[in-house]
Amino acid sequence: MSEFAGIPRDRLEDMAAAGAEILECYRLLGKSGANVVSEVLRGEAEFFEWDHYPNGDVYDPETHCQYYYHAHPAGLRGDEHGHFHTFLRPKGMPEGIRPAPLDDFTAPKGDNDALSHLIAISMDKYGIPVGLFTTNRWVTGETWYDAEDVIRMLDVFDMDLSYPSLPVNLWITAMVRLFRPGIEALIRARDRTVAAWRSKNGDGTFEDRDLEVTGHAKISVNDQIEKITAALARR
């Protein structure tokens, strides 16, 4: 997650700008005693495991990006409070991207329903991001796209609206930019994990409940910013 040797300077500068934007979002939320998670759950009388927050997810009708927050009964990993799942729908995808040609692929009825999961962001009880992870297809009910196509989708992930919170939408957009190299690595590892599982277990891999998380990495916003700053200084 911290090797930046082959990353072009303009990408590093964009990552640095994303880090600054995340810190600004924290500053703004902190003025009212809020954090990213509390802001998404604001107004909810009770927090129920498995439910999506906010209700109906957050969807940008111009960029066709989407996300929601939820939690599992025992936490997906250790002390995780919950996690954000991020997506892109077909109408927002770069030209030429099509679902992976799988034997069990069935096209959804709606022309914008074959959405792709991008990355999930684990949050602790203080509303701080602590991890990134990818999942098997059944986990989010997504349509499967090859890793290199999902990586192309990262270029256009942009939650450009004020609902349910402008700072949260700016934050989640910037998180994808700040951790772009690590996210790419996780998406490629996802395909390798699935391929190895299929080789061992055969058909049905994408709906196999024994394969849930296909890759995970711990993260720290502050550490990432420090490493980017050092990498830019070395250039």
N, C-alpha and C positions, 0 to 999 in steps of 0.2 A: 504493500500500500504506500510505501514511502520512497520508492525508487523512481527518480525523475530524470535520470540521465538522458533518456532518449526523447524527452518531451520538448517540443519546440518552445521558444521563448514566448511567443504570443499565447500559447495555451497556458503556460505558467502564469503569465500576467492576468489572463482571464480567471484562472483559479484563485489568484491573489485577490482580485476584485470581488469574486464571489465570497471569499472569506471575510472581507471587510463588510460586505452587505449583510452577512449572517450576524456579525457582531453588532451592527447597527440595529438589526431586528431585535436582538436580545436587549439592547439598550432601551428601545422603545417599549417593548413589552414589560421590561423590568420597572419602568416608571410607574406602572399601575399594579405592580406585584404579580404580574402574569408571566407565563412561559408558553412555549409553543403548544404543549399538550393541554394546559388549562384553557388556553384560548380556543382550541378546537372543541373542547367540552363545555365551553361557557354557555350557560342557560339550560344545561341538561340537569334534570332533577336527580338522576341516578345513572351510574355508569355500569352497563351490563356487558359482560364478556361475550364475544362473538359479534355483537351488534356493530354496525358501521356508524362512524361519527365523522362529520355531522350526518344526520339522517338523509339518505339519498345520495351520499358521496358528494365530492366537490368536482364539478365538471366545467371546463372552460369551453363554451360553444364556438369560439373562434379558433383556438389552437387544438381543440379536441383532446386536451390533456385531462387527466383525472387522478384523484387520490382519495383515500379514506384512512381513518385511524381505527384500530380495534385492538383487542387483547384476547389472549387465550387463557383458559382457566388457571393453569399453573405457570403462565409465562413461557414464552417459546424458548428462552435461554436464561437460566438463572434468575436474576433480579429484574428482568425486563418488566416494565409496566405495560407496554403495548408497542405497536409499531404502525408506521405508515406504509401503505402499499401504493405505488405510483404506476400509472398506466398511460398508454397512448392509443387512441382509437384510429381506425383506418383513414378517416377523412383528414387527419393531421399528419399522416405518415409521409415520408419522403417518396418521391416518385419511383415506381418500379418495385416496391416491396410487396411481397405476397406471402401468405402463410406457408409454412414448411410443408412439403408434399408427403404427409404421413398417411399410412394406410387407413387409420381410423378418423381422418379429418372429415368433419361434416360442417359445411358452411352455415353460419348463423343466418337467421331469416332477415335481419336488418342489415342494410348496407354499411352501417357504421358499428356493428356489434362485434366484429372479429378483433377485439382489443388485445393488446400485448402488455404483459406485465414488464416493467422496467427494472425496478429495484425496490426493496423494502428497507425501511430505516427503523432500527430498534431504538426505543427511548427508555430512559430510566424513570424512577418515580419523581425525579426533580425536573423532568421535562428536558433532559439533556440527551442528545443522540449519542449512542454508545456502540452501535454496530450497523453493518449493512449485510443483507443476505438476499439470495435468490431462491426460488422455489420450483417445485414440480408443477406441471400444468393444472392438476386437479385442485391445488390449493386455492387458486383464485378464479378458476373457471375460465382462464384466458384461452386465446387461440395461440398455438405455438408458432414462433418465428425463429429462424436460424439466428445464432448469436451475432453474426456480423450485421444482420438487418436490425436487430434490437439496438446494437451500438449506434447505428445511424440514427435511430429514433431519439437518442439522447440529445442530439443537436437541436431538436425542436421542442424539447420539454420546457414549457413555459406556462405557469399558472398566472395568467394576466387578468385577474379580476379581484374585486374587494371582498367577495363572500368566501368563507365566513369571517375572514380576517386578512387584511392586506399584508401585515407583517408575516403571518404564517405562510401565505402564498409566495411572497418574496423569499422567505427562508427555504421552503422546500425546493423551489427552482434553483436557488443558489447552492443547495446541498448537492444536487446532481452535478453542478459545475465544479464545485470544490473538490469532490472526490471522484472526478471523472476517470482517472487512470485505474483506481481500485475497482470502480463499478464495471469498467470494461473487462478487467481481469476476472471478476466474479461471473459475469455473463458468459465469457468463454469457458470458464470452469464448469458452469452449469451444463453446457452441452457435452463436455467431456464426462461429467458425472452421469448424465442420462445415458450416454452411449455405452459406458461401462456397465451400467445397470441392465440395459437392454441386452447386451452381449451375454450377461450372466443369467438373467431371468426371463428373457424372451419378450413376447408381445405383452401389452398391457402396462408397460412401464409408466406411461403418462398418467394413468389412473391408479397406480399402485400406492396405497396408503402407507406402505413401509418406506417410501421415498418421499419425504416432505421438503426438507431444506436441502438444496443442492450446493450451497456454498455460503460461508459466513466469514466476516472479518470484523474485528474490533476497530473502532475509530475514535478519534478525539479531534474536535474542531480546532482547538488551540494548538495541538501538536502539528496538525496538518498545515496550519498557517505558518508556524515557525519553520517547518521543513521547506515550504515553498519560498519563504523569504530568504532562507539560506541558499537554496538552489539558484534563485535569481541573483543573489550577491556573487555567487561563484561564476555566473555567466559574464 
